[in-house]
Structures are given as C-alpha cells and as structure tokens.
C-alpha cells in the first residue's frame, strides 16, 4: 500500500489558538487564495514544505495523550483534500475532534468542490470558512480572524444542505466550567 503524503508548512503541537482546548494544528503548504494580511504567507507556495505521511502525522498527534482535537490550517488544506481526508478519517476513528480552516465558503465547497474536497468536508466536525478579509479583521473574534468567517457545525450543515453555525460554547461562547 502506498502511503499518502501531505506537504506541510509546519505543525503546532499544544496549540490553544486553533480551536478549543489543547490541540495539534497541522498547516498545509500551498494556498491559491493569497489573502491580503494573511498570518501565514510563507505557506502560499505549493510543494515547498515538508512531505509527511498520513501515518507519521497521526503518530505525531497521538504521542500527546492530552490532545483531543486536531485543526487543519494553512495554506489551504482543501488543496490537498485526499491526504487530509485520510488523516481526518484516522483521527476520527481514534476519537479526535477534527476541525479545518479554509478560504472557501461551505457553499463553494458543497456546490463547486471536487469530489475529494467534498469527502474532506464530510469527515470534519467543524469548519471555519471564508477568506481572511483584512478590512473585516477583528482580534476579538474567537478562533476567527475576520468578521466574514464562520464557525460551522459540519454534520448539521451537511444534513440541512446549508451552513449551520456551531453553537458549542467551547467553540463560540463562554468558557465552560
């Protein structure tokens, strides 16, 4: 069996800014969006990161027993949808919550996404969608950089065929006691 690889810009172990709780953030290398004011422009060029197998990335996550969530960021994870799908499936099968940032909107992925992008979408728990818009930047937003971005409940969104905001407090509201 050929192991799929993901070209990554980096890994942030023990992240507390890419979703609630202690998470591992995996940054895809390559992004076609190139948003003005992007916090990670070094991730724009395709193929210039480090190739890691899906299995190696899984073991990097698994080595920390305190991590229960993983966030895909970028670059653009949906530009490498097939291997990110395989990683998401492996993570979910082992009890991890899987979230992803994307410059695409949920509607764009649902209506015009490739089959691989739709598969990745279907494996996610949470999607933070939409390009970063510098004119709408807001440092007070939880897990978002600009006002246009949404934190979506992917299973509910897919079930209803429309974007459904996440209502889980640890993602969007007060910290839970």
C-alpha positions as protocol buffer text, in pm:
chain_id: "A"
residue {
  index: 1
  type: UNK
  ca { x: 0 y: 0 z: 0 }
}
residue {
  index: 2
  type: UNK
  ca { x: 135 y: 342 z: -97 }
}
residue {
  index: 3
  type: UNK
  ca { x: 121 y: 584 z: 191 }
}
residue {
  index: 4
  type: UNK
  ca { x: -25 y: 924 z: 109 }
}
residue {
  index: 5
  type: UNK
  ca { x: 182 y: 1226 z: 198 }
}
residue {
  index: 6
  type: UNK
  ca { x: 84 y: 1577 z: 289 }
}
residue {
  index: 7
  type: UNK
  ca { x: 312 y: 1869 z: 209 }
}
residue {
  index: 8
  type: UNK
  ca { x: 304 y: 2067 z: 531 }
}
residue {
  index: 9
  type: UNK
  ca { x: 427 y: 2412 z: 628 }
}
residue {
  index: 10
  type: UNK
  ca { x: 451 y: 2308 z: 992 }
}
residue {
  index: 11
  type: UNK
  ca { x: 294 y: 2150 z: 1297 }
}
residue {
  index: 12
  type: UNK
  ca { x: 198 y: 2333 z: 1615 }
}
residue {
  index: 13
  type: UNK
  ca { x: 177 y: 2085 z: 1897 }
}
residue {
  index: 14
  type: UNK
  ca { x: -2 y: 2204 z: 2211 }
}
residue {
  index: 15
  type: UNK
  ca { x: -189 y: 2483 z: 2030 }
}
residue {
  index: 16
  type: UNK
  ca { x: -453 y: 2677 z: 2222 }
}
residue {
  index: 17
  type: UNK
  ca { x: -534 y: 2928 z: 1945 }
}
residue {
  index: 18
  type: UNK
  ca { x: -653 y: 2699 z: 1663 }
}
residue {
  index: 19
  type: UNK
  ca { x: -962 y: 2573 z: 1842 }
}
residue {
  index: 20
  type: UNK
  ca { x: -1070 y: 2500 z: 2198 }
}
residue {
  index: 21
  type: UNK
  ca { x: -860 y: 2300 z: 2437 }
}
residue {
  index: 22
  type: UNK
  ca { x: -514 y: 2164 z: 2377 }
}
residue {
  index: 23
  type: UNK
  ca { x: -491 y: 2078 z: 2007 }
}
residue {
  index: 24
  type: UNK
  ca { x: -247 y: 1989 z: 1737 }
}
residue {
  index: 25
  type: UNK
  ca { x: -257 y: 2224 z: 1439 }
}
residue {
  index: 26
  type: UNK
  ca { x: -128 y: 2094 z: 1105 }
}
residue {
  index: 27
  type: UNK
  ca { x: -52 y: 2365 z: 849 }
}
residue {
  index: 28
  type: UNK
  ca { x: -85 y: 2273 z: 482 }
}
residue {
  index: 29
  type: UNK
  ca { x: 175 y: 2407 z: 241 }
}
residue {
  index: 30
  type: UNK
  ca { x: 22 y: 2578 z: -61 }
}
residue {
  index: 31
  type: UNK
  ca { x: -266 y: 2822 z: -96 }
}
residue {
  index: 32
  type: UNK
  ca { x: -428 y: 2964 z: -409 }
}
residue {
  index: 33
  type: UNK
  ca { x: -617 y: 3236 z: -216 }
}
residue {
  index: 34
  type: UNK
  ca { x: -328 y: 3462 z: -101 }
}
residue {
  index: 35
  type: UNK
  ca { x: -545 y: 3681 z: 121 }
}
residue {
  index: 36
  type: UNK
  ca { x: -415 y: 4030 z: 193 }
}
residue {
  index: 37
  type: UNK
  ca { x: -296 y: 4038 z: 554 }
}
residue {
  index: 38
  type: UNK
  ca { x: -265 y: 3657 z: 579 }
}
residue {
  index: 39
  type: UNK
  ca { x: -99 y: 3549 z: 905 }
}
residue {
  index: 40
  type: UNK
  ca { x: 92 y: 3274 z: 724 }
}
residue {
  index: 41
  type: UNK
  ca { x: 207 y: 3397 z: 377 }
}
residue {
  index: 42
  type: UNK
  ca { x: 510 y: 3165 z: 386 }
}
residue {
  index: 43
  type: UNK
  ca { x: 260 y: 2881 z: 335 }
}
residue {
  index: 44
  type: UNK
  ca { x: 137 y: 3011 z: -3 }
}
residue {
  index: 45
  type: UNK
  ca { x: 388 y: 2841 z: -237 }
}
residue {
  index: 46
  type: UNK
  ca { x: 293 y: 2488 z: -334 }
}
residue {
  index: 47
  type: UNK
  ca { x: 533 y: 2198 z: -281 }
}
residue {
  index: 48
  type: UNK
  ca { x: 792 y: 2386 z: -79 }
}
residue {
  index: 49
  type: UNK
  ca { x: 708 y: 2239 z: 261 }
}
residue {
  index: 50
  type: UNK
  ca { x: 793 y: 1908 z: 422 }
}
residue {
  index: 51
  type: UNK
  ca { x: 631 y: 1588 z: 296 }
}
residue {
  index: 52
  type: UNK
  ca { x: 497 y: 1373 z: 579 }
}
residue {
  index: 53
  type: UNK
  ca { x: 294 y: 1056 z: 554 }
}
residue {
  index: 54
  type: UNK
  ca { x: -57 y: 1047 z: 692 }
}
residue {
  index: 55
  type: UNK
  ca { x: 56 y: 776 z: 935 }
}
residue {
  index: 56
  type: UNK
  ca { x: 351 y: 982 z: 1062 }
}
residue {
  index: 57
  type: UNK
  ca { x: 124 y: 1283 z: 1118 }
}
residue {
  index: 58
  type: UNK
  ca { x: -123 y: 1063 z: 1305 }
}
residue {
  index: 59
  type: UNK
  ca { x: 153 y: 936 z: 1535 }
}
residue {
  index: 60
  type: UNK
  ca { x: 272 y: 1293 z: 1598 }
}
residue {
  index: 61
  type: UNK
  ca { x: -79 y: 1375 z: 1723 }
}
residue {
  index: 62
  type: UNK
  ca { x: -120 y: 1054 z: 1919 }
}
residue {
  index: 63
  type: UNK
  ca { x: 204 y: 1093 z: 2115 }
}
residue {
  index: 64
  type: UNK
  ca { x: 42 y: 1360 z: 2333 }
}
residue {
  index: 65
  type: UNK
  ca { x: -229 y: 1196 z: 2545 }
}
residue {
  index: 66
  type: UNK
  ca { x: -373 y: 1538 z: 2642 }
}
residue {
  index: 67
  type: UNK
  ca { x: -463 y: 1637 z: 2285 }
}
residue {
  index: 68
  type: UNK
  ca { x: -824 y: 1556 z: 2186 }
}
residue {
  index: 69
  type: UNK
  ca { x: -861 y: 1788 z: 1889 }
}
residue {
  index: 70
  type: UNK
  ca { x: -677 y: 1850 z: 1564 }
}
residue {
  index: 71
  type: UNK
  ca { x: -707 y: 2153 z: 1340 }
}
residue {
  index: 72
  type: UNK
  ca { x: -604 y: 2170 z: 976 }
}
residue {
  index: 73
  type: UNK
  ca { x: -491 y: 2516 z: 870 }
}
residue {
  index: 74
  type: UNK
  ca { x: -274 y: 2662 z: 605 }
}
residue {
  index: 75
  type: UNK
  ca { x: -204 y: 2728 z: 346 }
}
residue {
  index: 76
  type: UNK
  ca { x: -520 y: 2566 z: 220 }
}
residue {
  index: 77
  type: UNK
  ca { x: -597 y: 2213 z: 344 }
}
residue {
  index: 78
  type: UNK
  ca { x: -860 y: 2168 z: 72 }
}
residue {
  index: 79
  type: UNK
  ca { x: -583 y: 2196 z: -190 }
}
residue {
  index: 80
  type: UNK
  ca { x: -458 y: 1860 z: -58 }
}
residue {
  index: 81
  type: UNK
  ca { x: -801 y: 1717 z: 12 }
}
residue {
  index: 82
  type: UNK
  ca { x: -730 y: 1347 z: -46 }
}
residue {
  index: 83
  type: UNK
  ca { x: -450 y: 1300 z: 209 }
}
residue {
  index: 84
  type: UNK
  ca { x: -617 y: 1532 z: 459 }
}
residue {
  index: 85
  type: UNK
  ca { x: -931 y: 1319 z: 425 }
}
residue {
  index: 86
  type: UNK
  ca { x: -732 y: 1006 z: 506 }
}
residue {
  index: 87
  type: UNK
  ca { x: -577 y: 1175 z: 808 }
}
residue {
  index: 88
  type: UNK
  ca { x: -916 y: 1302 z: 928 }
}
residue {
  index: 89
  type: UNK
  ca { x: -1067 y: 954 z: 899 }
}
residue {
  index: 90
  type: UNK
  ca { x: -781 y: 804 z: 1100 }
}
residue {
  index: 91
  type: UNK
  ca { x: -807 y: 1074 z: 1367 }
}
residue {
  index: 92
  type: UNK
  ca { x: -1185 y: 1044 z: 1398 }
}
residue {
  index: 93
  type: UNK
  ca { x: -1162 y: 664 z: 1423 }
}
residue {
  index: 94
  type: UNK
  ca { x: -940 y: 725 z: 1725 }
}
residue {
  index: 95
  type: UNK
  ca { x: -1173 y: 971 z: 1899 }
}
residue {
  index: 96
  type: UNK
  ca { x: -1030 y: 1306 z: 1793 }
}
residue {
  index: 97
  type: UNK
  ca { x: -1238 y: 1611 z: 1704 }
}
residue {
  index: 98
  type: UNK
  ca { x: -1127 y: 1735 z: 1361 }
}
residue {
  index: 99
  type: UNK
  ca { x: -1163 y: 2097 z: 1250 }
}
residue {
  index: 100
  type: UNK
  ca { x: -1034 y: 2280 z: 945 }
}
residue {
  index: 101
  type: UNK
  ca { x: -983 y: 2635 z: 833 }
}
residue {
  index: 102
  type: UNK
  ca { x: -1043 y: 2712 z: 465 }
}
residue {
  index: 103
  type: UNK
  ca { x: -1057 y: 3015 z: 241 }
}
residue {
  index: 104
  type: UNK
  ca { x: -1353 y: 2858 z: 63 }
}
residue {
  index: 105
  type: UNK
  ca { x: -1705 y: 2900 z: 191 }
}
residue {
  index: 106
  type: UNK
  ca { x: -1916 y: 2599 z: 284 }
}
residue {
  index: 107
  type: UNK
  ca { x: -2142 y: 2682 z: -11 }
}
residue {
  index: 108
  type: UNK
  ca { x: -1848 y: 2690 z: -256 }
}
residue {
  index: 109
  type: UNK
  ca { x: -1728 y: 2350 z: -137 }
}
residue {
  index: 110
  type: UNK
  ca { x: -2076 y: 2198 z: -145 }
}
residue {
  index: 111
  type: UNK
  ca { x: -2171 y: 2335 z: -487 }
}
residue {
  index: 112
  type: UNK
  ca { x: -1839 y: 2352 z: -675 }
}
residue {
  index: 113
  type: UNK
  ca { x: -1592 y: 2146 z: -475 }
}
residue {
  index: 114
  type: UNK
  ca { x: -1414 y: 1849 z: -624 }
}
residue {
  index: 115
  type: UNK
  ca { x: -1521 y: 1502 z: -509 }
}
residue {
  index: 116
  type: UNK
  ca { x: -1208 y: 1492 z: -290 }
}
residue {
  index: 117
  type: UNK
  ca { x: -1292 y: 1829 z: -133 }
}
residue {
  index: 118
  type: UNK
  ca { x: -1645 y: 1711 z: -60 }
}
residue {
  index: 119
  type: UNK
  ca { x: -1506 y: 1397 z: 103 }
}
residue {
  index: 120
  type: UNK
  ca { x: -1279 y: 1605 z: 325 }
}
residue {
  index: 121
  type: UNK
  ca { x: -1571 y: 1827 z: 419 }
}
residue {
  index: 122
  type: UNK
  ca { x: -1776 y: 1520 z: 514 }
}
residue {
  index: 123
  type: UNK
  ca { x: -1505 y: 1400 z: 756 }
}
residue {
  index: 124
  type: UNK
  ca { x: -1491 y: 1723 z: 956 }
}
residue {
  index: 125
  type: UNK
  ca { x: -1665 y: 1817 z: 1279 }
}
residue {
  index: 126
  type: UNK
  ca { x: -1601 y: 2191 z: 1249 }
}
residue {
  index: 127
  type: UNK
  ca { x: -1525 y: 2418 z: 953 }
}
residue {
  index: 128
  type: UNK
  ca { x: -1402 y: 2776 z: 987 }
}
residue {
  index: 129
  type: UNK
  ca { x: -1482 y: 2903 z: 640 }
}
residue {
  index: 130
  type: UNK
  ca { x: -1418 y: 3208 z: 426 }
}
residue {
  index: 131
  type: UNK
  ca { x: -1117 y: 3406 z: 318 }
}
residue {
  index: 132
  type: UNK
  ca { x: -945 y: 3632 z: 566 }
}
residue {
  index: 133
  type: UNK
  ca { x: -1060 y: 3986 z: 479 }
}
residue {
  index: 134
  type: UNK
  ca { x: -822 y: 4248 z: 615 }
}
residue {
  index: 135
  type: UNK
  ca { x: -1091 y: 4521 z: 613 }
}
residue {
  index: 136
  type: UNK
  ca { x: -1306 y: 4295 z: 838 }
}
residue {
  index: 137
  type: UNK
  ca { x: -1024 y: 4192 z: 1073 }
}
residue {
  index: 138
  type: UNK
  ca { x: -1135 y: 4164 z: 1435 }
}
residue {
  index: 139
  type: UNK
  ca { x: -893 y: 4049 z: 1704 }
}
residue {
  index: 140
  type: UNK
  ca { x: -1180 y: 3993 z: 1948 }
}
residue {
  index: 141
  type: UNK
  ca { x: -1332 y: 3706 z: 1748 }
}
residue {
  index: 142
  type: UNK
  ca { x: -1292 y: 3359 z: 1889 }
}
residue {
  index: 143
  type: UNK
  ca { x: -1094 y: 3134 z: 1651 }
}
residue {
  index: 144
  type: UNK
  ca { x: -1161 y: 3363 z: 1353 }
}
residue {
  index: 145
  type: UNK
  ca { x: -960 y: 3645 z: 1202 }
}
residue {
  index: 146
  type: UNK
  ca { x: -1225 y: 3846 z: 1018 }
}
residue {
  index: 147
  type: UNK
  ca { x: -1598 y: 3914 z: 1056 }
}
residue {
  index: 148
  type: UNK
  ca { x: -1695 y: 3725 z: 738 }
}
residue {
  index: 149
  type: UNK
  ca { x: -1557 y: 3393 z: 863 }
}
residue {
  index: 150
  type: UNK
  ca { x: -1794 y: 3144 z: 1023 }
}
residue {
  index: 151
  type: UNK
  ca { x: -1751 y: 2854 z: 1263 }
}
residue {
  index: 152
  type: UNK
  ca { x: -1977 y: 2584 z: 1123 }
}
residue {
  index: 153
  type: UNK
  ca { x: -2112 y: 2255 z: 1254 }
}
residue {
  index: 154
  type: UNK
  ca { x: -2029 y: 2039 z: 953 }
}
residue {
  index: 155
  type: UNK
  ca { x: -2252 y: 1736 z: 1024 }
}
residue {
  index: 156
  type: UNK
  ca { x: -2553 y: 1964 z: 1079 }
}
residue {
  index: 157
  type: UNK
  ca { x: -2465 y: 2177 z: 775 }
}
residue {
  index: 158
  type: UNK
  ca { x: -2445 y: 1871 z: 551 }
}
residue {
  index: 159
  type: UNK
  ca { x: -2766 y: 1726 z: 693 }
}
residue {
  index: 160
  type: UNK
  ca { x: -2955 y: 2051 z: 628 }
}
residue {
  index: 161
  type: UNK
  ca { x: -2782 y: 2136 z: 299 }
}
residue {
  index: 162
  type: UNK
  ca { x: -2693 y: 2483 z: 425 }
}
residue {
  index: 163
  type: UNK
  ca { x: -2436 y: 2644 z: 652 }
}
residue {
  index: 164
  type: UNK
  ca { x: -2525 y: 2593 z: 1019 }
}
residue {
  index: 165
  type: UNK
  ca { x: -2328 y: 2788 z: 1276 }
}
residue {
  index: 166
  type: UNK
  ca { x: -2167 y: 2587 z: 1553 }
}
residue {
  index: 167
  type: UNK
  ca { x: -2338 y: 2653 z: 1886 }
}
residue {
  index: 168
  type: UNK
  ca { x: -2097 y: 2460 z: 2110 }
}
residue {
  index: 169
  type: UNK
  ca { x: -1988 y: 2703 z: 2382 }
}
residue {
  index: 170
  type: UNK
  ca { x: -1625 y: 2598 z: 2380 }
}
residue {
  index: 171
  type: UNK
  ca { x: -1606 y: 2698 z: 2014 }
}
residue {
  index: 172
  type: UNK
  ca { x: -1820 y: 3010 z: 2005 }
}
residue {
  index: 173
  type: UNK
  ca { x: -1904 y: 3138 z: 2350 }
}
residue {
  index: 174
  type: UNK
  ca { x: -1829 y: 3140 z: 2716 }
}
residue {
  index: 175
  type: UNK
  ca { x: -1572 y: 2906 z: 2855 }
}
residue {
  index: 176
  type: UNK
  ca { x: -1733 y: 2604 z: 3012 }
}
residue {
  index: 177
  type: UNK
  ca { x: -1671 y: 2541 z: 3381 }
}
